[in-house]
């Protein structure tokens, strides 16, 4: 049955490999089930209900991505989008959280329409191969920044923006240990090296008394405080129009960039960078967003942490389905998952960043019209802390440089249109 559903042998993978890949992806992104409810609670949403809504919305997205699109891409309520929901829309603009959920619902409906009419598919297929390589490396640099920050290896500085943290403290040391453990295990072709390192570092943290044991199983909280509490009517007001489109825009390009990066890493795109079943993949996050807003959580999007599963061999939708099952189980195993500290996954994320930066070897650095836009994406994605901004600036740089280098014939009509839209976005935002 699994062979018929996911074509495992055709992709050169096995059930065992896919399960390990799914578990690896899940462990690297499970932090969201704790971060998202905590953030949404600041907007007035019941934390317990947000916890359950986060798990269910993530599971829905993963199941659609796995069964329908057959991609090893995991989904969950997105970081950044939840911050915009809480600090931008509710606390910043003064809208009720019910109205904000209504805006998420409407943006999800727009996502779905754009997917059905192949607008989003057109956007992704319009990205030139060199920019797809740039996006993958830019996201790799972005992941490295997140990993180093989560581990406490780099910290904020008022003088220099960032500086070296106290790397002699337990957290950074355990993160570094995790990274080296992964390097050693993967060198020996131990596919579950990433997952093993996370478990080993968590066990070390527990032995040192850095994390507490809270039990294994607990009854799930009620989702009723947020279930179907969204206010669609108020979200249709003119003042909410910009909010709806902000959710739409950020998720569109964050998901597009993530999908490109994961398929490039998994080798699922053809020689021209085209991706099969793209329309199905794009409908997964929009459908999950609609469901999530009805349950009581912010926009659901594709997670770049999916690359961690791909890096250990995940190639089919079975990987995503395993992640979805894990999210459902998380509803009951929340106390156990709380033991995994951020620095335990930081080493895994940093290792994945190294793998993604390998795409730089495919860039023709002797051609400045290719090297410059790649460099822009590579630098601006982490420095703006936004995949969407990195992609936008990369498109603009690609178009401008190609024209200045007398290679305007290489710029397609779709790239011209997208570049113009990005310029307008920066000009009027």
Secondary structure as UniProt FT lines:
FT   HELIX           2..6
FT   TURN            8..12
FT   HELIX           15..29
FT   TURN            30..31
FT   HELIX           32..41
FT   TURN            42..44
FT   HELIX           47..63
FT   HELIX           64..69
FT   STRAND          75..77
FT   TURN            79..80
FT   HELIX           81..83
FT   HELIX           84..90
FT   TURN            91..93
FT   HELIX           97..116
FT   TURN            117..118
FT   HELIX           119..125
FT   HELIX           129..151
FT   STRAND          154..157
FT   TURN            158..160
FT   STRAND          161..164
FT   TURN            167..168
FT   HELIX           170..187
FT   TURN            188..189
FT   TURN            191..192
FT   HELIX           193..207
FT   TURN            208..209
FT   TURN            224..228
FT   HELIX           232..235
FT   HELIX           238..240
FT   HELIX           241..266
FT   TURN            271..272
FT   TURN            276..277
FT   HELIX           278..295
FT   STRAND          300..302
FT   TURN            304..305
FT   HELIX           306..310
FT   TURN            311..313
FT   HELIX           317..330
FT   TURN            331..332
FT   HELIX           334..337
FT   TURN            338..339
FT   HELIX           342..357
FT   HELIX           358..362
FT   TURN            365..366
FT   HELIX           368..383
FT   TURN            384..385
FT   HELIX           387..404
FT   TURN            405..406
FT   HELIX           408..410
FT   HELIX           413..428
//
